[in-house]
Amino acid sequence: MKNIEETKKKQVLLVMPKVPYAINDWNIPPVGILYVSSYMKKMGISVHCLNLCICEESPMVVLKRTIQEKHIDIVATGDLVVNYLAVKEIVDCAKDVSKEITTIIGGGLVTHSPEEAMQLIPNADYGVIGEGEITDSELVLALEENQDPAEVKGIIYRNGAEFCKTLPREVINDLDSLPWPDYEGFDYFEIARRYSENGKLTAPLTTSRSCPFQCTFCSTSGGGKYRQRSMDSIFEELQYLVDCYHVEEFFLNDELFAVNGERVHAFCQRITPIGIKWHVMLRIGKHIQLELLREMYDAGCVGVCYGLESADDSILASMKKTGVTQKEMIRVLEITKEAGLMVRGGFIFGDTMETMETAEYTMNWMEEHIDLLENVSISPIVLYPGSELYKRAVESKKIPDTVQFIREHCPLVNSSERMDDETYQVLVNEKVPAFAARYRTKTALWHREKFKERITPEQGGRRYRHDFSCEKCGFDIVEYIHPTGMFQHHTQCPHCGKRYDLFPGLVMLQQYEKSFSELLQRKGCVIWGMGESAQDVYYNNAYFRNSEALSLIDSNPDKQKAGFHGKKVMAPSILSEIECETILCFTGTINYQSIYKIVENANKNMVKVIWLYDILLEVLDVTD
């Protein structure tokens, strides 16, 4: 017979949502829920883990079976605001199994939008605001002891039709006191193996939390206190991952790794004897000096990612990028390149002081300094909850309904005080996407000129063999690219670790523009998907830009409303009304079954659907 202590224990299931992750593209699976799991286990809580990212079956089928087999009492999950639907699906599934199951949600979704999260996910019983390790554990223990959850700090819960928030939870000052993430419980490195494109096992390493700066666009601005782990704590975990999992490469996935050169120097001294590659995110500043960067290179650092944001000093000041100027930016990028490190960066458009002129100034600057950057992300500013820009937009009623804003996946909002809405729409829907496509193409061609390269279709036409020589060490690289990666593929030199962001599809579109235009001129031709790939094709193909015969389709209402470079974008239902013989599918977010179902409903049984990467194959066939 079980003793009283055992019968009181709740069976807790922590669920990692199934969302897309790409190890080599810096988007790595979250570790927050792993920290929560390890802390709960340290507190003696009966924890089960489920990683939906590695499920072979339908994730909800696996979730239901796990709940039933493990006799789960509490299901906890969480994610960022943009993935709220994945969180909602998990919570709804748990309640479908049994209304008696207690559900807890957390992550950035709840931290920055607690009331909205509870409204968007009606089946959530509790929300955890802020760091979850202590709060989740205290909440579960309170439920086990039938204590009043209102005594637990840092939560939001339902009281009839009302929401109640308890006193805020203090931040965890001593990060060394936390146990390492529960890698084993979530089969974490199975994700890494599946998503790694170069065969190397990569791992994130969290060395700090939060950020001391308050950039207006960042969801952590004005947030928690910046805290750092000790070097002893960091390297105990790092050595464990190397010894136990044979990790070959690390991403220091802090919001900001260091604010001074001393910490970087200390890290380099400790990691050099281990002989492992690593990537880091740093901030432009006086502490970034050539000597320090060379030390990083010698210590195994492969690349540095900087948040650049704008080349206009007035915009940088408006964003509260303290100490960052164009002059300082150029200095840091030049010495980072000189030190032998790869440089990545990001630019965003739409600040409160942004004008079309300041945006175009930044674009021109980027093109003039293309040699300083290996790869760049370019996008409009998104007002994520928690950021200063988001709070301003709510106060000014530019975001009139915060719940609906999240429900619509944080659509673009004009934050500029110097652009009217019409000018802003031109900037974000035409200027920025077109420039991003043009810049990607120029980057592809610029890098292509620096090393020998050959792209050939493999037997069966389902992969491409990409041969080139590393421009840094001369090593001959053979890369096999699945067609889905033709427009952007990430790899590294196996010899020196230099990262390459390859755009073979862009090169091929230019090379076979005539043949590609022949495809676009097919009778009743429809292009489905007005995203990044369509932007690339638009810039690289004059027929696409000038044709009035093409029909453009996208299921996103915002894209239908905005149009595409002055062209009308229609909903998929238009297929029942127009002549259509060929659909060129430019999106990876919709599958063949979905397209054919719509086509069948529209009585278009003779429609030929060609996927974007199949278009490239067909172009090759036409040319050859």
N, C-alpha and C positions, 0 to 999 in steps of 0.2 A: 504493500500500500504506500502511495506517495505521501511524503510528509507535507505539512502545511506550507512550508516555504516554496516547494515545487509547484503546488497547485495554484499559488498566487502569481506565478510568472506568466507574463504575456509573451506570445510568440510574435516576433516582429519581423516583417519582411521589408527590406530596403530595396527599392527598384530603381535601376538606372534606365532612363527612357531610351528608346531606340531613335536616335537622331543621327544625321550624317556627320562622320568625323573623318579627317584626313591627316594622318600623322605627318606626312612630308610637307603638307601645306600649312603647317603651324597650328591647324585646328586640331587639338588633341582632346581625347575623351576627358571628361571632368574628373577631378580628384576630390571635390568637396564631399560627395556622398561616401567616398572611401574613408575619409577622415572621420565622418560621423559613425560609420560602421565600427572602425577600430576603437573609437572612444566608448561606444556603447558596450562593446565586448569587454573592454577594460572595466566597465562598471558592473559587469556581471549580468547584463541583459541578454536574453536569448534572441540572437539575431540570425536571420537567414538573408542571403543576398541573391538578387536576380539581376543579371545583366542582359537586357533585351537586345543589346547591340550584337550579340553573338548567337541569337536564337535562329535556328534553321526553320522552325515552324512559325506560324502566325504568332506574333508576340503576345496577343491577348489570350490565345489558346494556352500558351505556356504559362502565362500569369495565372489564369484561372486554375490550371492543374496544380501549380505550385501552392497556391493558397489552400486548395483542398487537401493536398497531400501533407502539407506541413501544419495543417490546422492553425492557420494564421489568424491572430487577433487584431494586429495593427499593420497597416500598409503605409509606408512613408516613401515619398519621392519628391523630386523638385528639379528645376532647371531655370534657364533664363526666360525673360519675358517673351522672346520671339518663339519659344517652344511650348507655350502654355497649353496648346492643344494636345501635345504628347503627355503632359502631366494630367490633363483632364481625362484623357482616355484611360490612363492607369487607374485613377481614382474611381471613375465610373465603372470600370470593370470590377474593381474590388467590391463595390456596393452591389453590383449585379450578383456576385457570388453570395453575399450576405449583407443585409442592412446592419447587422450587428458589428461588422468590422469597423474599427476606428481608422480614419484616414488622416494623414498628416502631409502637408505640402511645405516646400521651402525653396531655397535658392534665391537668385536675384529677382525672380518673379514676385515672391512674397516680400522680400526685403524692401524693395522700392515701391511696391504697389499692394500693400496688404489687403485693404478693403476691396480693391478691384479684383485681386486674385480670388478672394472668397466669393465674390459675386459671379465671376466667370466660371468658377468650379463649385457649383452648389453642393456637390457631394463631399467636399473637403470639410472635415470637422475642425481641424486646427491648422494654423499657419505659423511657421517659425520665421521670425524676423531677425535677420543678421546671421552671425556664425551659429552653426547648428549643433556642434559637438555637445556642449553642456546643456543647451536648451532641450534638444531632442531627448537626451538621456533623462533629464529631470522630469520631462513631461511623461515619458513612458513609466518611470518609477512612480510618479504621482497616480497614474491610471492603475498601476498594479496595486497600489495601497489604498485605492478608492479615496484619495485626497482631492481637494479642490484644485483643479488646474489653474484657477485664477491666481494662485500663489506662485506659479512658475513665471519667471521673468522672460520677456522677449517673445510672447506668442499673441496670436489673435484667434478668437474662437467665437462660435455662434451662441447667442443667448436669445432664443426665439428668432424674431426677425431682425434683431440687432447684432452688431459686431462689437465685441469687447476686446480691447488691447490691454495687456498687462504692462507693468513697468518695464522699461527698456533693459535689455541685457548688456552688461559691461563687455567690452571687447576682451579677448584673451591676450593678455600682455606677454605672457611667457609662452612663446610658440614651441620652445623646446620641451615643454611639459606634455605636449600632445603626442600620442603614439603615432607611428608612421601610418600612412594610408593602408587600408585593407586590400592589398593587391590580390591576395589569394582568394578572398571571399567573392570577388567579382570577376575572377579569371581575367584580370585586367590586360595581361600581356597577350591574351588571345586576340583582343582588339588590335593591339599594335602589330601583331603578325599579319592580320588580315588586311590592314590598311597601309602597311608600309610598302612603298613602291620600289624601294631599292634593295629589299631583302634584309636590311639592317633592323635590329630590334631597338626601337627608340623608347624613351621614357621621359615623362615630365618630372621636374624637380622643383618643388615649391620652397623657396628660401625666405619669403617675406609675405606680408599681407597688406593690402591697401596701398595708398600712394600719398605722399605728403603734399602734392600739388593739387590745384583745383581748376583744371581746365574746364571750360564751360560746357563742352560737348560730352564729357565723360560721366558715366553713371555713378562713379565713385567720388565725384567732386564734392568736397565738404563732408565726406563720409567718415568711415572709421579711421582710427589712429594707425599710422604707418609703423609696422613692427617687423623685426628681422630675426631669423634664427641664428644661432651661433654657428661658427664654422665647424665645431666638433659635431654638433647635431646634424648639420647638412652632410658632412662626409661620412658619418656612420651610415646614414641611409643610402648615400650614393654607392659606397663600397658594398653594401648588402645587395643592391640591385645588380651590380656588376658580378658579384660572386654567385648569387643565387639564380639570377635570370639571364646572365650573360648579356646585359644591356650594352650596346655598342655606341650609343649616341644619346645625349641629353638635351632637352629643351628646358631652359630655365624659364618657367612659365609664370613668373611674377608679373604683376602689373608694372612694377619698376624694380629691377634687380638691385640697383645701387644709386645713391645720390652723391657719392664721392669716389675718388680713385683708390682710397685705402682699402675699401671692401673688395673692389675688383682685384687689386694686387694680392690681398690675402687669399682670395679664392684661387687665383692663378697658381700661387705657391703650393697650395694643397692638391690641386688637380693635376699638375704637371707630371708627378711620378706615376699617376694612374694610367696616363697615355690614352685618353678617350676624347672623342670629338664632342663639341657642345656648341649651342646657339644661345644667344642672349638678346634681351630687349633693353636698350639703354635710352637715356634722354640726352639731347643735345645740351652741352654745357662746357664750362671752362675746364672741368676736371677731365674731360676727354682729351688726352694728349697722345702724340705719336708714340712715345716710349711706352705708355700704358697699353696701347693697341697692339704694339709689337709683342709685348709680354703676353697678351691674350692669345695672339696667333701662335706663339711658341708653346703656349699651354694647351693647345688643341682647339681653340675657338675657331669655328668655321665661318660664322657670319653674325652680323649685328643687324637688328631691326630698330629703326628710329621712327618715332612719331613726328613727321615733318609738318603735316597739316596744310601749310600755305607758304608761299615765297614772298608774300607781301607783309612787311613789318607792321602795318596798321592792323591787319587781320590777326596776326600772331598776338599782338597786344590785346586785341578785343577778345581773343580766345583765352586770355590769361596764361599764355605760354611764357611764363616768367623766365627772363634771361635768354630766350631764343630769338634770334634775328636771322635774316637772310645771310648776312656776312658770317655769322657764327656757324650757320648750317653748312655753308660751302667749305669753311675750314675743317669741320669735323668730317664731312663726307670725303674730302680729299685725303685727309690723313688716314681715314679708315681704309680707303682703297689702297693707299700707299703701303699700309701695314700688311696687305695681302688678304684682308678679310672681305667677304662678300657683304654687300650693302643692300638692305631692303628698307622700304619706307612706305608711308601712306600719306595721301593728300585728300582732304575733304573740302567740300564747297557748300556755302550757304550760311556762313556766320552772320551775326546780326549786322556787321558792318560791311558785309560782302556786297559788291556791285558786279555788273557784268565786266567792267574794266579790271577790277582786282582779280576776278576769276581768270580772265584771259591773260593777265600778267603772270599769274602762277603757271598757267598752261605753257606759255611761251618760255618761261624760266625752265620748266621741266624738260622741254625739248632741247633747249640750249645746253643743259647739263645731263643729257641722257647717258653720257659715259660714266657718270658717278654712281649710277644705281643699277643693280642687277635686276631688280624687279620692284614694281610699285603697284600699290592698290590705289584706285581712284574712284571716289564715290561722293554722292551728296551726303550732307550731315543728316543722320537719323536721330530724332529726339527720343532717346531711350529714357524711360522713367528713372528718376534719380539724378539726372543731369541738371545743371543750372538752366540750360536752354529749355529743357522740358518744363521745369517749374515756371519759367517766364511765360511759356506758351499757354500753360494752364491758367495762370493769373490773368493773362490778357485775353482769354477766351479763344485763342487760336486753336486750342484743343478744348472744345466745349464739353466733351464727354470722355472722361479718361477710361472708362470701361470699354466703350466702343472703339477707342483708339487702339487699345491692346487687342481687342477682338479683330480689328482690321490689320493686325500685325505691324503696328507702328508706321502708318503711311507717312510720306514726306510732308512736312509742314514748312511754310515760308517763315523763317526766323529773321530774315533780313529786315532792317529798318530803312534800307536804302533802295530796295527793289520792290516794285508792285508785284502782285501775284502773277500777272501775265509774263513779266520779264523773268521771274523766278521759274515758272514752268518751262520757259525756253531754255534756261540754264540747266535745269536738272533733267529734263526729258530729251533735250537735243544736244546742247553744247557739251556737257560733261560726258554722256555716253559716247558721243561721236569722238571726242578727244581721247577718251580711254581706249576706244578701238584703234584709233590712229596711233596712239602711243604704244599699244601692244604690238602693232605691226612694225613700227619703227624699231622697237626693242628687239623683236624677233630678227629683223633683217640686219640690225647693227651687230647683234651677237653672231649671227650666221656668217657675217663677213670675216669674223675673227678666227674661225676655226673651220677646218674642212668638214663637210657634212654630206651624207647621202641618205635619202629616205626611200625605201622600197617596200612594196606590199609583199607580205609573206604568202606562202602557198595557202590557198583557200580564201585569201583576202580578208581575214579577220584580225590581223595584227600588222603593224608596220615595224620593220627593222630600221632603226635609226643609228647610223654609224657616224661618229665624230671624234675628234681628238680634243682632250682637255686643253684649254688655252693656257692653263696655269702650269701644269706639269708635263703636258704632252702625252699623257696616257691615252691609249686608244680605247674608246668606250663603245660598247654595243648595247643598245637599249631597245627592248621590244615594247611597243606602245599599242595598247588596245585602242580601237577606233574612238571610244568615248573620250580618250585623253588627247585627241588630235589637236584641240584648240588650246589646251594648256596642260603640259605634262611636267612633272617635277622629278628631278633625279640628282644624283651626286656622283662625282668622280670617286670610284672605289679606292683610288690610290691616295689622293690628297684631300678628299672630302669637299671639294668645291661644288657648290650647288648650282644647278642649271634649271631655269624655268623655260622650257622649250615650247615653241608655238609652231609646230610643223604645219598645222592646218592653214595658218595664215600665209605661210610661205607658198604652200601649194595653191591656195586660192589665187594668189597673184600670178603664179606660174601657169595656171590653167584657166585664166579668166575667160577666155573665149569659149572653152568647152562648158564652163560653169554657166555662162550666159545662155547657152543653148538649152540647158535644163530649165532655167528660169522662164524661157519663152515657150514652154510647152503649153498647149491649149488648156485653159481652165486651171492654171497653176495657182496653188494656195500655199502661202508660207505660214506655218503654225509655230508661234512662240517668238515674242518680241523681246528677247532678253539679250544677254551679252554676246551670244553667238551671232544673233541677227545683226547686232551692231558691227561686229567684225566683218560680216559679209557685206553689209551696207557700205562700209568705208572702202572695201576692197573690190567692189563690183559696180561699175557705172550703170549697168542695166537695172540692177536692183534700185539704185538711187533715182533713176529717171523713168522707170516703167510705170504706166498707168494701168496696165493689164493685170498685174499681180493683185491677189486678194490677201490681206493680212489678217490673221486670226490669233487671238490670245484669250484665254479664259479668265484672266485677271481684269476685273472691272476698272481698276485704276488705269491700266494700260489702254483699255478701250476708250476711256474718257480723255486721256492725254494724247492719244494718237502716237504715230511713229514718224518723226521728222516731217510733219505736215501731212502724213498719209493716214487715212482712216483705219482704225483697228476694230475688227468686228468680233462678236462672240461666236463660238463654235456652232450655234444654232443656225447661223447664216448658210451653212452647207446645204440645208434643205431648200434654199431659195436661189442659189447660184449654180452655174455650170462649173463642175469641178472634176478634173480627170487625174490630177496629180497633187499630192500634198507633200511638200518638202518640210519635214519636221525638224525645227531648229531648237528643240528643247529636250532636256533630259528629265523633266519633272512629270511627264505624262507617258504612260506605257502604250504599247501597241494595242492591247485589248481595249483601253479607253477610247483610243482613236477609232478603231474599227467598230466599236459599239455605236459611237456617234455617227459614223459614216453609214452604218447599217440602218440606223433610225432615220437617216436622211435619204434612204433608198439610193445610196451611191455605191452599189455593190461592185462597180467596175473601177472604183478609185484606186490609184496606185499610191501607196504611202512609202516615202523614201526618208529614212532617218538621216540626220545630218552627216554622220560619219559614213553612211552608205553613199551619200552624195559625193563625198571625196573619192570613194572607191569607184563610183560610176564615172566620175570625171577622169580618173586615171584610165579606166577602160576605154572611154571615148578618145582620149588623147593617144593611147597606145595603139 
